[in-house]
Amino acid sequence: MHPRTPNQAEQLARPTATGRQSRGQLFSIDILVAVTIALFLFITATTLSTRVMNVLGISEQEIELNAAAEAAAAQLAASPGNPLNWDALSFSDASVNSIGLAESRNVLAPAKVGAFFALASNQTALPLVKKMLGVSRPGYGFSVRIYNQTGSLVNGFSTGAGTGKPATVAERIGVLNGSLVRLSVGVWIE
């Protein structure tokens, strides 16, 4: 490399036809491009992180709803309740600890099924029924339905239309009056 002559140094420092120095103009364009790219990356990262957080939030809700539906279905199909004759008692928090429809595992007792659907339809008893089934969180709706082998509804109850999202259903196969039935418990956010 040769040292620059004074004339070359003057030419580089001399303003261009537009009145700007070329080195300063390039530096300004570089900064402008860098800021534009950084701003684009920031907006993209913010948008993606918001979407990821929304998906994670929905997934967490789905997990909670699924756990509530599974626990309620298992309790109804496999447990006789506590005390065993809860269906013959006056229904209150003091007299009944848990609700179950089973005479034995997955064999449903007709009297308990009738008593359960009568209680679930009673607006006064409904909050306690929801609490005992683990679906009492604010905004939770639930349904319990029993279907026969052909898919026809034998008995059912729902706290609403079930149009809330997300929704989940847990099912158990059991026996009621000597016939196979499908116990379906749905839980959703209203």
C-alpha positions in Angstrom: 0.0 0.0 0.0 1.2 3.5 -0.9 0.7 6.4 1.4 -2.0 8.7 0.2 -1.0 11.9 -1.4 -2.5 15.1 0.0 -4.7 15.4 -3.2 -6.3 12.0 -2.6 -7.0 12.9 1.0 -8.6 16.2 0.0 -10.8 14.4 -2.6 -12.1 11.9 0.0 -12.9 14.6 2.4 -14.4 16.9 -0.2 -18.2 17.0 -0.4 -19.9 15.2 -3.2 -22.3 16.8 -5.7 -25.1 16.4 -3.3 -23.2 18.3 -0.6 -22.6 15.2 1.6 -19.4 13.5 2.4 -19.5 9.9 1.0 -18.1 8.3 4.1 -20.7 9.8 6.3 -23.5 8.9 3.9 -22.5 5.2 3.9 -22.3 5.2 7.7 -25.8 6.6 8.0 -27.2 4.0 5.5 -25.5 1.2 7.5 -27.1 2.4 10.7 -30.5 2.8 9.0 -30.3 -0.8 7.7 -29.1 -2.2 11.0 -31.9 -0.4 12.9 -34.5 -1.7 10.4 -33.3 -5.3 10.8 -33.2 -5.0 14.6 -36.7 -3.6 14.7 -38.0 -6.4 12.4 -36.3 -9.0 14.6 -37.8 -7.5 17.7 -41.3 -7.3 16.3 -41.0 -10.9 15.0 -39.7 -12.2 18.4 -42.5 -10.4 20.3 -45.2 -11.7 18.0 -43.9 -15.3 18.2 -43.5 -15.2 22.0 -47.1 -13.9 22.4 -48.4 -16.8 20.2 -46.3 -19.3 22.1 -47.6 -18.1 25.4 -51.2 -18.3 24.2 -50.7 -21.8 23.0 -49.1 -22.8 26.3 -52.0 -21.2 28.2 -54.5 -23.1 26.2 -52.6 -26.3 26.6 -52.4 -25.8 30.4 -56.2 -25.2 30.5 -56.8 -28.4 28.4 -54.6 -30.4 30.8 -56.6 -29.1 33.8 -59.9 -29.8 32.1 -58.8 -33.3 31.1 -57.6 -34.1 34.6 -61.0 -32.8 36.1 -63.0 -34.9 33.6 -60.9 -38.0 34.1 -61.1 -37.8 37.9 -64.9 -37.2 37.9 -65.5 -40.1 35.5 -63.3 -42.4 37.5 -65.0 -41.4 40.8 -68.5 -41.9 39.4 -67.8 -45.3 37.7 -65.5 -46.9 40.3 -66.6 -45.6 43.6 -69.7 -46.2 45.6 -69.3 -42.9 47.3 -68.8 -42.1 51.0 -70.8 -43.1 52.9 -71.9 -46.1 50.9 -75.6 -45.1 51.2 -75.2 -41.4 50.3 -78.1 -41.7 47.9 -80.5 -42.5 50.8 -79.3 -39.5 53.0 -80.2 -35.9 52.9 -77.6 -34.4 50.7 -75.3 -31.9 52.5 -71.6 -31.2 53.0 -71.8 -32.7 56.5 -73.6 -35.9 55.5 -71.9 -36.9 52.2 -68.2 -36.9 51.6 -68.1 -38.1 48.0 -70.5 -39.2 45.3 -70.1 -42.5 43.4 -72.5 -44.4 41.2 -70.9 -47.9 41.6 -72.1 -51.0 43.4 -68.8 -52.4 42.6 -66.1 -51.3 40.1 -67.8 -50.3 36.9 -71.2 -51.8 37.9 -73.5 -48.8 38.4 -76.3 -48.9 41.0 -79.6 -47.8 39.5 -80.7 -46.1 42.7 -77.5 -44.1 42.9 -77.7 -43.1 39.2 -81.2 -41.8 39.7 -80.3 -40.0 42.9 -77.2 -38.4 41.2 -79.2 -37.0 38.2 -81.9 -35.7 40.6 -79.2 -33.9 42.7 -77.4 -32.6 39.6 -80.6 -31.1 38.3 -81.3 -29.4 41.7 -79.8 -25.9 41.5 -79.4 -25.8 45.3 -77.4 -29.0 45.4 -75.4 -28.4 42.2 -72.5 -26.4 43.7 -71.9 -29.2 46.2 -72.1 -31.8 43.4 -69.6 -29.9 41.4 -67.3 -29.6 44.4 -67.5 -33.3 45.2 -66.7 -34.2 41.5 -63.8 -31.7 41.4 -65.3 -29.4 38.7 -66.1 -26.5 41.0 -63.6 -24.0 39.7 -65.2 -20.7 38.7 -66.4 -20.8 35.1 -66.3 -24.6 34.8 -69.3 -26.3 33.2 -69.8 -30.0 33.1 -72.1 -32.7 31.9 -72.6 -36.4 32.8 -74.4 -38.6 30.4 -75.0 -42.4 30.2 -75.5 -44.0 26.8 -76.6 -47.5 26.0 -74.9 -49.9 23.6 -76.6 -48.4 20.6 -75.5 -44.9 21.6 -78.9 -43.7 22.8 -79.0 -41.5 25.8 -80.2 -43.3 28.9 -79.8 -40.4 31.3 -78.0 -37.1 31.2 -77.3 -33.7 32.8 -75.4 -30.6 31.7 -74.8 -27.3 33.4 -75.0 -25.5 30.0 -74.7 -25.8 26.3 -71.1 -26.8 26.5 -70.0 -24.3 23.9 -67.1 -23.0 25.9 -63.6 -23.8 24.7 -61.5 -25.8 25.3 -63.6 -28.8 26.2 -62.7 -32.4 27.1 -64.7 -35.6 27.6 -63.7 -38.7 29.7 -65.5 -41.9 29.3 -65.9 -45.2 31.2 -67.6 -48.4 30.2 -69.8 -49.9 32.9 -72.9 -52.1 33.5 -76.3 -50.7 34.4 -79.3 -53.0 34.9 -77.3 -55.8 33.3 -76.5 -53.9 30.1 -73.3 -52.3 29.0 -73.3 -48.5 29.1 -70.9 -45.7 28.4 -70.5 -43.1 31.2 -69.4 -39.8 29.6 -68.2 -36.8 31.7 -67.5 -33.5 29.8 -65.8 -30.5 31.3 -65.4 -27.1 29.7 -64.9 -23.4 30.5 -68.1 -21.4 30.1 
